[in-house]
């Protein structure tokens, strides 16, 4: 039986969720409907905040919250869970 050490040999759940959302969103814009270059805002998780450049955000830690960071042109630059 393989040794499983949380955070070392097993993949962290929030890291896998972040990777999944990174693959879905980076390079796309957030809009009302989905297509090749846009992702529908309604399809984001309930606990999501879209952060535009220069926006002020709180630093409270919510591991289930998806933070979607936008570039100046409105495309997603990166995502994280905090």
CNS distance restraints for C-alpha pairs under 8 A (distance, minus, plus):
assign (resid   3 and name CA) (resid   9 and name CA) 7.72 0.50 0.50
assign (resid   4 and name CA) (resid   8 and name CA) 7.84 0.50 0.50
assign (resid   4 and name CA) (resid   9 and name CA) 5.53 0.50 0.50
assign (resid   4 and name CA) (resid  10 and name CA) 6.09 0.50 0.50
assign (resid   5 and name CA) (resid   9 and name CA) 5.26 0.50 0.50
assign (resid   5 and name CA) (resid  10 and name CA) 6.27 0.50 0.50
assign (resid   6 and name CA) (resid  10 and name CA) 5.41 0.50 0.50
assign (resid   6 and name CA) (resid  11 and name CA) 7.56 0.50 0.50
assign (resid   6 and name CA) (resid  12 and name CA) 7.32 0.50 0.50
assign (resid   7 and name CA) (resid  11 and name CA) 6.39 0.50 0.50
assign (resid   7 and name CA) (resid  12 and name CA) 5.77 0.50 0.50
assign (resid  11 and name CA) (resid  15 and name CA) 7.08 0.50 0.50
assign (resid  11 and name CA) (resid  16 and name CA) 6.81 0.50 0.50
assign (resid  12 and name CA) (resid  16 and name CA) 6.35 0.50 0.50
assign (resid  13 and name CA) (resid  17 and name CA) 6.21 0.50 0.50
assign (resid  14 and name CA) (resid  18 and name CA) 5.98 0.50 0.50
assign (resid  14 and name CA) (resid  63 and name CA) 7.22 0.50 0.50
assign (resid  14 and name CA) (resid  64 and name CA) 7.59 0.50 0.50
assign (resid  14 and name CA) (resid  81 and name CA) 6.70 0.50 0.50
assign (resid  15 and name CA) (resid  19 and name CA) 6.12 0.50 0.50
assign (resid  16 and name CA) (resid  20 and name CA) 6.12 0.50 0.50
assign (resid  17 and name CA) (resid  21 and name CA) 6.24 0.50 0.50
assign (resid  18 and name CA) (resid  22 and name CA) 5.95 0.50 0.50
assign (resid  18 and name CA) (resid  66 and name CA) 7.87 0.50 0.50
assign (resid  18 and name CA) (resid  79 and name CA) 6.65 0.50 0.50
assign (resid  18 and name CA) (resid  80 and name CA) 5.71 0.50 0.50
assign (resid  18 and name CA) (resid  81 and name CA) 6.44 0.50 0.50
assign (resid  19 and name CA) (resid  23 and name CA) 6.25 0.50 0.50
assign (resid  20 and name CA) (resid  24 and name CA) 6.47 0.50 0.50
assign (resid  21 and name CA) (resid  25 and name CA) 5.94 0.50 0.50
assign (resid  21 and name CA) (resid  79 and name CA) 7.06 0.50 0.50
assign (resid  22 and name CA) (resid  26 and name CA) 5.51 0.50 0.50
assign (resid  22 and name CA) (resid  78 and name CA) 6.47 0.50 0.50
assign (resid  22 and name CA) (resid  79 and name CA) 5.90 0.50 0.50
assign (resid  25 and name CA) (resid  29 and name CA) 7.72 0.50 0.50
assign (resid  25 and name CA) (resid  39 and name CA) 6.93 0.50 0.50
assign (resid  25 and name CA) (resid  76 and name CA) 6.25 0.50 0.50
assign (resid  25 and name CA) (resid  78 and name CA) 7.92 0.50 0.50
assign (resid  26 and name CA) (resid  75 and name CA) 7.31 0.50 0.50
assign (resid  26 and name CA) (resid  76 and name CA) 4.83 0.50 0.50
assign (resid  26 and name CA) (resid  77 and name CA) 5.61 0.50 0.50
assign (resid  26 and name CA) (resid  78 and name CA) 5.87 0.50 0.50
assign (resid  26 and name CA) (resid  79 and name CA) 7.73 0.50 0.50
assign (resid  27 and name CA) (resid  37 and name CA) 7.64 0.50 0.50
assign (resid  27 and name CA) (resid  75 and name CA) 5.46 0.50 0.50
assign (resid  27 and name CA) (resid  76 and name CA) 5.27 0.50 0.50
assign (resid  27 and name CA) (resid  77 and name CA) 6.47 0.50 0.50
assign (resid  28 and name CA) (resid  37 and name CA) 4.97 0.50 0.50
assign (resid  28 and name CA) (resid  38 and name CA) 5.18 0.50 0.50
assign (resid  28 and name CA) (resid  39 and name CA) 6.51 0.50 0.50
assign (resid  28 and name CA) (resid  75 and name CA) 5.12 0.50 0.50
assign (resid  28 and name CA) (resid  76 and name CA) 5.66 0.50 0.50
assign (resid  29 and name CA) (resid  37 and name CA) 6.34 0.50 0.50
assign (resid  29 and name CA) (resid  38 and name CA) 4.67 0.50 0.50
assign (resid  29 and name CA) (resid  39 and name CA) 6.17 0.50 0.50
assign (resid  29 and name CA) (resid  74 and name CA) 5.84 0.50 0.50
assign (resid  29 and name CA) (resid  75 and name CA) 4.44 0.50 0.50
assign (resid  29 and name CA) (resid  76 and name CA) 6.08 0.50 0.50
assign (resid  30 and name CA) (resid  38 and name CA) 5.62 0.50 0.50
assign (resid  30 and name CA) (resid  39 and name CA) 5.01 0.50 0.50
assign (resid  30 and name CA) (resid  40 and name CA) 5.94 0.50 0.50
assign (resid  30 and name CA) (resid  41 and name CA) 5.79 0.50 0.50
assign (resid  30 and name CA) (resid  74 and name CA) 7.67 0.50 0.50
assign (resid  30 and name CA) (resid  75 and name CA) 7.37 0.50 0.50
assign (resid  30 and name CA) (resid  76 and name CA) 7.74 0.50 0.50
assign (resid  31 and name CA) (resid  38 and name CA) 6.01 0.50 0.50
assign (resid  31 and name CA) (resid  39 and name CA) 5.97 0.50 0.50
assign (resid  31 and name CA) (resid  40 and name CA) 5.07 0.50 0.50
assign (resid  31 and name CA) (resid  41 and name CA) 5.67 0.50 0.50
assign (resid  32 and name CA) (resid  39 and name CA) 7.69 0.50 0.50
assign (resid  32 and name CA) (resid  40 and name CA) 4.99 0.50 0.50
assign (resid  32 and name CA) (resid  41 and name CA) 5.96 0.50 0.50
assign (resid  32 and name CA) (resid  42 and name CA) 7.21 0.50 0.50
assign (resid  33 and name CA) (resid  38 and name CA) 6.94 0.50 0.50
assign (resid  33 and name CA) (resid  39 and name CA) 6.37 0.50 0.50
assign (resid  33 and name CA) (resid  40 and name CA) 4.33 0.50 0.50
assign (resid  33 and name CA) (resid  41 and name CA) 7.39 0.50 0.50
assign (resid  34 and name CA) (resid  38 and name CA) 5.09 0.50 0.50
assign (resid  34 and name CA) (resid  39 and name CA) 4.45 0.50 0.50
assign (resid  34 and name CA) (resid  40 and name CA) 4.74 0.50 0.50
assign (resid  35 and name CA) (resid  39 and name CA) 6.63 0.50 0.50
assign (resid  39 and name CA) (resid  43 and name CA) 7.60 0.50 0.50
assign (resid  40 and name CA) (resid  44 and name CA) 7.26 0.50 0.50
assign (resid  44 and name CA) (resid  48 and name CA) 6.73 0.50 0.50
assign (resid  45 and name CA) (resid  66 and name CA) 7.35 0.50 0.50
assign (resid  47 and name CA) (resid  64 and name CA) 6.85 0.50 0.50
assign (resid  47 and name CA) (resid  65 and name CA) 4.76 0.50 0.50
assign (resid  47 and name CA) (resid  66 and name CA) 6.25 0.50 0.50
assign (resid  48 and name CA) (resid  65 and name CA) 5.49 0.50 0.50
assign (resid  48 and name CA) (resid  66 and name CA) 4.60 0.50 0.50
assign (resid  48 and name CA) (resid  67 and name CA) 5.82 0.50 0.50
assign (resid  48 and name CA) (resid  68 and name CA) 7.30 0.50 0.50
assign (resid  49 and name CA) (resid  65 and name CA) 7.53 0.50 0.50
assign (resid  49 and name CA) (resid  66 and name CA) 6.43 0.50 0.50
assign (resid  49 and name CA) (resid  67 and name CA) 5.12 0.50 0.50
assign (resid  49 and name CA) (resid  68 and name CA) 6.20 0.50 0.50
assign (resid  50 and name CA) (resid  67 and name CA) 6.06 0.50 0.50
assign (resid  50 and name CA) (resid  68 and name CA) 4.72 0.50 0.50
assign (resid  50 and name CA) (resid  69 and name CA) 6.12 0.50 0.50
assign (resid  50 and name CA) (resid  70 and name CA) 7.30 0.50 0.50
assign (resid  51 and name CA) (resid  55 and name CA) 6.21 0.50 0.50
assign (resid  51 and name CA) (resid  57 and name CA) 7.81 0.50 0.50
assign (resid  51 and name CA) (resid  67 and name CA) 6.90 0.50 0.50
assign (resid  51 and name CA) (resid  68 and name CA) 5.87 0.50 0.50
assign (resid  51 and name CA) (resid  69 and name CA) 4.82 0.50 0.50
assign (resid  51 and name CA) (resid  70 and name CA) 6.08 0.50 0.50
assign (resid  52 and name CA) (resid  69 and name CA) 6.22 0.50 0.50
assign (resid  52 and name CA) (resid  70 and name CA) 5.10 0.50 0.50
assign (resid  52 and name CA) (resid  71 and name CA) 6.95 0.50 0.50
assign (resid  52 and name CA) (resid  72 and name CA) 7.56 0.50 0.50
assign (resid  52 and name CA) (resid  74 and name CA) 7.68 0.50 0.50
assign (resid  53 and name CA) (resid  69 and name CA) 7.65 0.50 0.50
assign (resid  53 and name CA) (resid  70 and name CA) 6.40 0.50 0.50
assign (resid  53 and name CA) (resid  71 and name CA) 6.25 0.50 0.50
assign (resid  53 and name CA) (resid  72 and name CA) 6.24 0.50 0.50
assign (resid  60 and name CA) (resid  82 and name CA) 7.73 0.50 0.50
assign (resid  61 and name CA) (resid  82 and name CA) 5.12 0.50 0.50
assign (resid  62 and name CA) (resid  81 and name CA) 7.45 0.50 0.50
assign (resid  62 and name CA) (resid  82 and name CA) 4.91 0.50 0.50
assign (resid  63 and name CA) (resid  81 and name CA) 5.50 0.50 0.50
assign (resid  63 and name CA) (resid  82 and name CA) 4.64 0.50 0.50
assign (resid  64 and name CA) (resid  81 and name CA) 6.21 0.50 0.50
assign (resid  64 and name CA) (resid  82 and name CA) 6.87 0.50 0.50
assign (resid  65 and name CA) (resid  81 and name CA) 5.41 0.50 0.50
assign (resid  65 and name CA) (resid  82 and name CA) 5.72 0.50 0.50
assign (resid  66 and name CA) (resid  79 and name CA) 6.91 0.50 0.50
assign (resid  66 and name CA) (resid  80 and name CA) 5.90 0.50 0.50
assign (resid  66 and name CA) (resid  81 and name CA) 4.74 0.50 0.50
assign (resid  66 and name CA) (resid  82 and name CA) 6.85 0.50 0.50
assign (resid  67 and name CA) (resid  79 and name CA) 5.47 0.50 0.50
assign (resid  67 and name CA) (resid  80 and name CA) 5.27 0.50 0.50
assign (resid  67 and name CA) (resid  81 and name CA) 5.97 0.50 0.50
assign (resid  67 and name CA) (resid  82 and name CA) 7.09 0.50 0.50
assign (resid  68 and name CA) (resid  76 and name CA) 6.69 0.50 0.50
assign (resid  68 and name CA) (resid  77 and name CA) 7.94 0.50 0.50
assign (resid  68 and name CA) (resid  78 and name CA) 6.40 0.50 0.50
assign (resid  68 and name CA) (resid  79 and name CA) 4.66 0.50 0.50
assign (resid  68 and name CA) (resid  80 and name CA) 6.93 0.50 0.50
assign (resid  69 and name CA) (resid  76 and name CA) 5.73 0.50 0.50
assign (resid  69 and name CA) (resid  77 and name CA) 5.73 0.50 0.50
assign (resid  69 and name CA) (resid  78 and name CA) 5.46 0.50 0.50
assign (resid  69 and name CA) (resid  79 and name CA) 5.89 0.50 0.50
assign (resid  70 and name CA) (resid  74 and name CA) 5.42 0.50 0.50
assign (resid  70 and name CA) (resid  75 and name CA) 5.41 0.50 0.50
assign (resid  70 and name CA) (resid  76 and name CA) 4.39 0.50 0.50
assign (resid  70 and name CA) (resid  77 and name CA) 5.36 0.50 0.50
assign (resid  70 and name CA) (resid  78 and name CA) 7.34 0.50 0.50
assign (resid  71 and name CA) (resid  75 and name CA) 5.50 0.50 0.50
assign (resid  71 and name CA) (resid  76 and name CA) 6.16 0.50 0.50
assign (resid  71 and name CA) (resid  77 and name CA) 5.74 0.50 0.50
